[in-house]
Amino acid sequence: MSGRIVIFGATGGIGSATARLLHDRGRDLHLVARDESRLVPFAHELGADATGGDVTDPELFTRVAESLDGPCEGLVYAVGTINLGSLQRLGAEDFRHDFVVNAEGAALAVKALLPALKKSQGTPSIVLFSSVAVGQGFAFHASIGMAKGAVEGLTRSLAAELAPKVRVNAIAPSLTRTPLAEGILANEKMVEAITKQHALKRLGTADDAAALAAFLLAEEAGWITGQILGVDGGRSTLRTSG
């Protein structure tokens, strides 16, 4: 399969795990991340092209699109925030920032790369990221739950609009051991309590989410679109007695 897969958030936990897995499978990558001091050596390691920039800057998406010299076979938007707090603590800037990073950025990334995606001779795939918190409803998740809820709406809307040429799906993880979650993972008692809420009695890893992302990008997932798929140890659907 020719054409590149573009990964936004490529130096994050899930983004980097996805990039490594796709590289091991021989896919051609273009990596995008905010921290160029980490992005450049990582891209060099994988033999990938790279663009540095912040997703809160709309010009980033234009620069990424202009850097592609051929078709785009896939887009992974693995960018997110974990901004937890009571409604009383959250302010307008919290809501705006979470929405821009999680939902608006995803929409602008798709819009910018759509011409390259449509150049693909196959059926290119877009993978976005939601959260188990959207379907479950957790206290102190008002801002991130609202933003990720928008991602789920975006996923279904784009899947309908871009069919049958482009597939669009989203992954909804539960708490995953990544640098983004360090603030939560530092509290051992909280980690133990949250772990027990999962039927499989462990937290997720970046590799868990990366495996599903790689599958959704592959031809084997060619009849899957418009779906929100949980990688959550059963947290969204199961209640066990143990």
N, C-alpha and C positions, 0 to 999 in steps of 0.2 A: 504494500500500500504506500503510495507516494504522498507527499504533502506533510506539513508540520502540524504538530499539536502544540498549542500555546497554553502555557500554565501561568496564571496569575497567582501570586502568593507562593512562588516557587521555592523560597527559602524557609517557609514555615514548616511545621511538623508534617501535616498532611500533604501539602504541596511538594515538599522535597521527597517524601516517600513515594508519591505518585510519579514524580520525575525519574527517580531511580528505577522504579519498576518498569516504566515505559522504555527507558534507556536499555535496560536488560533485555527487553523484548524487541529491540531494534528499531524503535520509533524515533523519528526525527523531531527534535524539540526546539521550541523558542521559550525561554524562561523570562518571567517578569517578576520583579520584586522591588521593594522600597529601599532595602539596605544593599547598596552596590558593593560594599566591602565584603559581603557574604555572597552576593549574587555572582560577581565576576569569577571568583575561583571555582564556585560550584558549577557554573556553566562551562568553564574550561575543563573541569573534571569529566563532565558528561559529553563534551564535544558539541555543546549546544550554543545557539545564538542567544543573546540576552538584551533586554531593555530595562533600565532602571528608572523607577519613578513611583510616585504615590497615587493610589487610585482616587484620591480626593481631588486630583488635578485632571480635568477632562482632556487636557492635551496629551496625557500619557497614552490614551487609547488610540489617538490619531497616529502617534509616533510608532506604536506597535504595529498598527495596520500598514503603515508606509514601509516598515522594515521587511515585510513579507514579500518575497519575490515569486511566489507561486501559490498554489491552492493550500487551504488550511483544512486538515482532516478532523481536527478536534479542538475544543476550547474547554479548559478547566478553570473555573473561577474559585480558587481555594483561599479566599480572603475573608476574614471575619473579625469579630470583636467579642469579648466576653465582658460586658459592662453590667454588673449586677448591683441592684440597690432598690430600696423602697421607692415608691412613687413620690414620696415627700422629698427624697434626696435627689431624684433625677430632675434635670433641668432641660430647657429647650435645646441647648447645645448637645446634650447627651443623645436625645432623640434624633436630632439632625445628623450627628456624626455617625451613629449606628446605622441609620437608614442609608446615608451616602456610601459608606464603606461596604455594607452587605448587599443592598438591593440596587441602588442607583448605579454603583460601579459595575455590577453584573450586567445590568441592562446596557450600559454604555459600551462595555466590552463586546457584547454580542453585536450591537449595532455597528461598531467599528470594524469588526472582523467578518461581518456577514458577506460582503462581496467576495472575500477569499474563501469562505466556507462554501459559497455557491459555485465556486470554480472547481470544487472537488468532483471527480468522476463517480465517486461513490455516494454514500449517505453519511455525511459528517455528523459528529456527535458533540453536544454541549453538556457539560456536567457542572451544575451549580451546587451550593451547599446550604442546607437549612439546619435545623436543630430539632432534637426530640422535644424540646421545650414548646414548640409551636403546637403540637398535637396534644401534649399532656397538660400544659399550663402549670408553671412553677412560680411560687412566690419570688419576688425580687427580680423577675425576668421581664418586666414590662417593656423596657426599651429593646432588648435584644430579641424578645419574643415577637414584638411588633415588626422589627426589621426582617427577621427571618420568615415571618408570615408573609411578608411582601415578596420574598424570594420564591416561596411556594406558589403564590399567585402568578408571579412572573414566569415561573417554569411552565405552568399549565397553559398560560396565554401564548407564550412563544412556541410551545410544542404544537398548538393548534395552528398558529399563524404560519409557521415555517414548514409544516408537513406538506408534502411527503419528502421534501428534499433534505431537511435537517432534523435530527432527533434532539430532544431536550429533556433531561431528567435532573433530579436533585437528590442528593444524599443527605439524610438527616441523622447525624451521629448523636449519641449520648456523650457524657463526659469522657474525653479522650486524653491520654497522656501526651501532651504536646507543650511546647514552650508557652503558647498562648494561655494555657490553663494553669500555669505555674502558681498563680495566686491562690487558686483553690487547692491544688495538690500539696501545697505547703502545710495545710492543716490536716494532720494525720487522722484525727477523729472524724473530720468531715469526709475524708476519703473513705474511711472504713464504713461510715453510715451510708454513703452513696453507693459504694460497692455492693452492699447488701440489698439494695433496691433493684439490682439486676438479676435476672433469672440465672445467668451464667456466672455470677459472683466474681466478676472482675471488671475493671474499667477497660475502655477501648484503647487501642494503639493506633498510631498513624498508619501502620501497615494494614489494619483492618479496613479503614476507609479507602486507602489507596488501591486495595485489591478490587473493591467494587467499582471505583472510578475507572480503573484499567479495563474492567469487563464492559462497562457501559460505553467505552470508547471503541470497543472491538466489534468486528463484524458479527460475532456470536450474539451480540445484543441488538441485532438489526431490527427486531420487531418490538422493541421497548422504547416508548416515548411518553412524555407527559406524566411520569411517575415520580413520587416522593418515596424513596427507599430508605428504610431505617437500618442503620448499622449501630445497634444500641444494646446488644446483649439481652434483648427481650424486654427492655424497660418500657417501651411504648405500648406493649400489648399483654404482657404476662405479669401475674401476681402469684408468687409461690409462697408456700408456707415455711420453707426452710430459711 
